[in-house]
Amino acid sequence: MLTQSTSPKSVRKAAAVKLSPAPREVRLAGAVTAVPSLALLVLGVVVLVNGLGSPAQPGNNVYVESGTFIVVALAFLAASAGLVLGQTWARSPGVVIALIVIGLGWYLLGPSGEPVWGVPIALFGIVTLVLLFRAPSREWALGLREGETETEAAERGGLAGRRAEREGTEED
């Protein structure tokens, strides 16, 4: 039963913090990044299934093509999961994924003449970049504490210093 001091909103926030130490923006970026990653995984499976039913053609290796899509999709999904779970290593791959998605959207919008697909795909990448570069995301990635400047965090060791304090070990 909820008491007067614990509102449903504070309970949800506590559950989110327990799941991931990352700010909401980073977790949302991970969820947004998972969408094109899942689409790429589905594409890889569809290419494989379609290739199995058709006769082999010279210069067309459907196994390599679908395997490439599937491996890249799994790597993208790992980065997405890392963002959702608050792993700082996943921020850079998340930015790269967003840039790839923006490039794909631009290509569909311009040279391919498919604005119906290009605009939403580019928006996925833009939204991800905005989420990953908002102030709370940057502060989290840099290891800033509340009210601390970037210089103070650097003197303390930033994220590595915060991790060492949490684990109770001294930095070299």
C-alpha positions in Angstrom: 0.0 0.0 0.0 1.3 3.4 -0.9 1.8 5.9 1.9 1.4 9.6 1.7 5.2 10.0 1.2 5.4 7.5 -1.7 3.5 8.5 -4.8 3.1 6.2 -7.8 5.4 8.6 -9.7 8.2 8.2 -7.1 7.7 4.4 -7.1 8.1 4.3 -10.9 11.2 6.6 -10.7 12.8 4.4 -8.0 12.1 1.3 -10.1 13.7 2.9 -13.1 16.8 4.0 -11.1 17.1 0.4 -9.7 17.0 -1.0 -13.3 19.3 1.6 -14.7 21.4 4.4 -13.2 21.2 6.3 -16.5 18.9 9.3 -16.9 15.5 8.9 -18.7 16.9 10.4 -21.9 19.5 7.7 -22.2 17.0 4.9 -21.5 14.7 6.4 -24.2 17.5 6.7 -26.7 18.2 3.0 -26.1 14.5 2.1 -26.8 14.4 4.3 -29.9 17.7 2.7 -31.1 16.2 -0.7 -30.7 13.5 -0.1 -33.3 15.8 0.1 -36.4 18.0 -2.6 -34.9 15.0 -5.0 -34.7 14.0 -4.0 -38.3 17.5 -4.9 -39.5 17.2 -8.2 -37.7 13.9 -8.9 -39.4 15.4 -7.9 -42.7 18.2 -10.4 -42.2 15.8 -13.2 -41.4 13.6 -12.4 -44.4 16.6 -12.3 -46.8 17.7 -15.7 -45.5 14.2 -17.3 -45.8 13.7 -15.9 -49.3 17.2 -17.0 -50.3 16.6 -20.5 -49.1 13.7 -20.9 -51.4 15.3 -19.6 -54.6 17.9 -21.2 -56.8 21.5 -20.1 -56.3 22.8 -17.4 -58.6 26.4 -16.6 -59.4 27.8 -13.8 -57.3 24.9 -13.8 -54.9 25.7 -15.4 -51.5 22.4 -15.1 -49.6 24.0 -16.6 -46.5 26.7 -13.9 -46.2 24.2 -11.1 -46.9 21.7 -12.3 -44.3 24.5 -13.1 -41.9 25.9 -9.6 -42.2 22.5 -8.1 -41.5 21.9 -10.3 -38.5 25.3 -9.8 -36.9 25.1 -6.0 -37.3 21.5 -6.0 -36.0 22.7 -8.0 -32.9 25.5 -5.6 -32.3 23.1 -2.7 -32.6 20.7 -4.4 -30.2 23.5 -4.9 -27.7 24.2 -1.2 -27.8 20.5 -0.5 -27.4 20.3 -2.8 -24.4 23.4 -1.2 -22.9 21.8 2.3 -23.1 18.5 1.0 -21.5 20.5 -0.6 -18.7 22.7 2.5 -18.2 26.0 1.2 -19.4 28.2 4.2 -20.3 30.1 2.2 -23.0 26.9 2.1 -25.1 26.7 5.9 -25.6 29.3 6.0 -28.4 27.8 3.1 -30.3 24.4 4.7 -29.8 25.7 7.9 -31.5 27.2 5.9 -34.4 23.9 4.0 -34.9 22.0 7.3 -34.9 24.3 8.8 -37.5 23.9 5.7 -39.7 20.1 5.9 -39.4 20.2 9.6 -40.3 22.3 8.7 -43.3 19.9 6.0 -44.3 17.0 8.4 -44.0 18.8 11.0 -46.1 19.5 8.5 -48.8 15.9 7.3 -48.9 14.6 10.9 -48.8 17.0 12.3 -51.5 18.6 9.9 -54.0 16.1 7.1 -53.7 13.1 9.4 -53.8 11.3 7.6 -51.0 10.3 10.4 -48.6 7.6 8.3 -47.0 10.3 6.0 -45.6 13.2 8.6 -45.5 11.6 11.1 -43.2 10.5 8.8 -40.3 13.8 6.9 -40.5 15.8 10.1 -40.3 13.6 11.3 -37.4 14.6 8.2 -35.4 18.2 9.1 -35.8 17.7 12.8 -35.0 15.7 12.0 -31.9 18.4 9.6 -30.7 21.1 12.1 -31.2 19.1 14.8 -29.3 18.4 12.4 -26.4 22.1 11.4 -26.2 23.4 15.0 -26.2 20.9 16.6 -23.8 22.4 17.9 -20.5 21.4 15.0 -18.3 22.9 12.5 -20.7 26.1 14.4 -21.0 26.4 14.7 -17.2 25.8 11.0 -16.8 28.4 10.1 -19.4 30.9 12.5 -17.9 30.3 11.2 -14.3 29.1 14.5 -13.0 27.5 14.7 -9.6 24.6 17.1 -8.9 25.9 20.7 -8.8 29.4 19.7 -9.9 31.3 21.3 -12.8 33.1 19.4 -15.5 36.4 20.7 -14.1 35.6 19.4 -10.6 34.5 16.0 -12.1 37.7 15.8 -14.1 39.8 16.5 -10.9 37.9 13.7 -9.1 38.4 11.4 -12.1 34.9 11.7 -13.6 33.1 8.5 -14.2 36.1 6.3 -13.2 36.4 8.2 -10.0 32.7 7.8 -9.2 32.9 4.1 -10.0 36.0 3.8 -7.7 34.2 5.5 -4.9 31.2 3.3 -5.3 33.4 0.2 -5.2 35.4 1.5 -2.3 38.7 1.3 -4.1 41.4 3.9 -4.6 42.4 5.1 -8.1 46.0 4.8 -9.1 
